[in-house]
Amino acid sequence: MILVLIYITAMVAANLLVANFGPVVSPINAFLFIGLDLSLRDRLHVAWQEDRLMLRMLAMICAAGAVSYALNPSSGIIAVASVVAFIVSSMTDTAVFSAMKGNSWTTRANASNVVSAMVDSILFPTIAFGVMMPAIVASQFSMKVLGGALWAYVLGKIVESQA
């Protein structure tokens, strides 16, 4: 349950920062908060295994969007963009993570993070700001992959210690 709360808190923080400061804060959010969320999703894959995984992910993502909106109703489009991007990227993340069974958790997490970071980096700013912003997409993608790798390393140590 603590991982779910951390996930929701990170997603809400990222949404509210973007709502207040615009796309300029996106690369920082991508590294700190979204990289964390990408890796937490993979940690939750292990914790939840196949037990209603997608339903739980959907509920968690929608809860974060609802909390974002409740805390700042003017962030409506940001919350919607976040939920849509995270749902689609979560499906790609799950597909890659599951397809890589037999590899280490860290390898699986980093591979799935790269794919889901690309999906999220294209969808989120395009929906949130209504226009394709190549520089923001590229910076978000690189920061999500770097942040995801850092968080995957940290969470990988936790996974290994529990094995």
C-alpha positions as CSV (number, residue, x, y, z in Angstrom):
1,M,0.0,0.0,0.0
2,I,2.9,2.4,0.7
3,L,4.1,2.0,-2.9
4,V,0.7,3.0,-4.2
5,L,0.6,6.1,-2.0
6,I,4.1,7.1,-3.1
7,Y,3.1,6.6,-6.7
8,I,-0.1,8.7,-6.4
9,T,1.8,11.4,-4.4
10,A,4.6,11.6,-7.1
11,M,2.0,11.8,-9.9
12,V,0.0,14.4,-8.2
13,A,3.1,16.5,-7.4
14,A,4.2,16.3,-11.1
15,N,0.7,17.3,-12.3
16,L,0.4,20.2,-9.9
17,L,3.8,21.5,-10.7
18,V,3.1,21.4,-14.5
19,A,-0.3,23.1,-13.9
20,N,1.4,25.9,-12.0
21,F,4.6,26.4,-13.9
22,G,3.9,25.0,-17.4
23,P,6.1,22.9,-19.7
24,V,9.3,24.4,-18.4
25,V,9.1,22.2,-15.3
26,S,8.4,19.0,-17.3
27,P,12.0,17.8,-17.5
28,I,12.5,18.1,-13.8
29,N,9.2,16.4,-13.1
30,A,10.2,13.7,-15.6
31,F,13.4,12.9,-13.8
32,L,12.2,13.1,-10.2
33,F,8.6,12.1,-10.2
34,I,7.7,10.3,-13.5
35,G,11.0,8.2,-13.5
36,L,10.0,7.1,-10.0
37,D,6.4,6.3,-11.1
38,L,7.7,4.3,-14.1
39,S,9.9,2.1,-11.8
40,L,7.2,1.9,-9.1
41,R,4.8,0.5,-11.7
42,D,7.3,-2.3,-12.3
43,R,7.8,-2.9,-8.6
44,L,4.0,-3.2,-8.3
45,H,4.0,-5.7,-11.2
46,V,6.1,-8.0,-8.9
47,A,4.0,-7.3,-5.8
48,W,0.7,-7.8,-7.5
49,Q,1.8,-10.4,-10.0
50,E,-1.1,-11.2,-12.3
51,D,-3.8,-10.5,-9.6
52,R,-6.0,-8.0,-11.4
53,L,-2.8,-6.1,-12.4
54,M,-4.3,-3.8,-15.1
55,L,-7.4,-3.1,-13.0
56,R,-5.3,-2.1,-10.1
57,M,-3.0,0.1,-12.3
58,L,-6.1,1.8,-13.8
59,A,-7.5,2.5,-10.4
60,M,-4.2,3.9,-9.1
61,I,-3.7,6.1,-12.2
62,C,-7.3,7.4,-12.1
63,A,-7.0,8.1,-8.3
64,A,-3.9,10.2,-8.9
65,G,-5.7,12.2,-11.7
66,A,-8.8,12.7,-9.4
67,V,-6.6,13.9,-6.5
68,S,-4.7,16.3,-8.9
69,Y,-8.0,17.7,-10.1
70,A,-9.5,17.9,-6.5
71,L,-6.4,19.9,-5.3
72,N,-6.4,22.3,-8.2
73,P,-9.5,22.2,-10.5
74,S,-7.8,24.5,-12.9
75,S,-5.4,21.7,-13.6
76,G,-8.2,19.7,-15.4
77,I,-6.5,19.3,-18.7
78,I,-3.2,18.4,-17.0
79,A,-4.9,15.7,-15.0
80,V,-6.7,14.3,-18.1
81,A,-3.4,14.3,-20.1
82,S,-1.7,12.6,-17.2
83,V,-4.3,9.9,-16.8
84,V,-4.5,9.2,-20.6
85,A,-0.7,9.1,-21.0
86,F,-0.2,6.9,-17.9
87,I,-2.9,4.4,-18.9
88,V,-1.5,4.0,-22.4
89,S,2.1,3.9,-21.2
90,S,1.2,1.5,-18.5
91,M,-0.2,-1.0,-21.0
92,T,3.0,-0.8,-23.0
93,D,5.1,-1.0,-19.8
94,T,3.2,-4.2,-18.8
95,A,3.6,-5.8,-22.2
96,V,7.4,-5.2,-22.2
97,F,7.9,-6.1,-18.5
98,S,6.0,-9.3,-18.9
99,A,7.7,-10.3,-22.2
100,M,11.1,-10.1,-20.5
101,K,10.4,-12.8,-17.8
102,G,13.7,-14.6,-17.1
103,N,15.7,-11.4,-17.0
104,S,16.6,-9.5,-13.8
105,W,14.0,-7.2,-12.4
106,T,16.3,-4.2,-13.1
107,T,16.8,-5.2,-16.7
108,R,13.0,-5.7,-17.1
109,A,12.2,-2.4,-15.4
110,N,14.7,-0.4,-17.5
111,A,13.6,-1.9,-20.8
112,S,9.9,-1.3,-20.0
113,N,10.7,2.2,-18.8
114,V,12.3,3.2,-22.1
115,V,9.2,2.1,-24.1
116,S,6.7,3.6,-21.7
117,A,8.7,6.8,-21.3
118,M,8.5,7.3,-25.0
119,V,4.7,6.8,-25.1
120,D,4.2,9.1,-22.1
121,S,6.5,11.7,-23.4
122,I,4.6,12.0,-26.6
123,L,1.1,11.8,-25.2
124,F,1.3,13.9,-22.1
125,P,2.6,17.3,-23.5
126,T,0.6,17.0,-26.7
127,I,-2.7,16.5,-24.8
128,A,-1.8,18.9,-21.9
129,F,-0.6,21.8,-24.1
130,G,-2.6,21.1,-27.3
131,V,0.4,21.0,-29.5
132,M,3.3,18.7,-30.3
133,M,6.4,20.1,-28.6
134,P,9.5,18.2,-29.9
135,A,12.0,19.8,-27.5
136,I,9.7,19.1,-24.5
137,V,9.1,15.5,-25.8
138,A,12.8,14.9,-26.2
139,S,13.8,16.4,-22.9
140,Q,11.0,14.6,-21.0
141,F,11.9,11.3,-22.6
142,S,15.6,11.5,-21.7
143,M,14.9,12.6,-18.2
144,K,12.3,9.8,-17.7
145,V,14.7,7.2,-18.9
146,L,17.5,8.6,-16.6
147,G,15.3,9.1,-13.6
148,G,13.7,5.7,-14.3
149,A,17.2,4.1,-14.4
150,L,18.1,5.7,-11.1
151,W,14.9,4.6,-9.4
152,A,15.1,1.1,-10.9
153,Y,18.5,0.8,-9.4
154,V,17.2,1.8,-6.0
155,L,14.0,-0.3,-6.2
156,G,16.0,-3.2,-7.7
157,K,18.1,-3.3,-4.5
158,I,14.9,-3.6,-2.5
159,V,13.6,-6.3,-4.8
160,E,16.9,-8.2,-4.5
161,S,17.0,-8.0,-0.8
162,Q,13.5,-9.4,-0.6
163,A,14.3,-12.3,-2.9
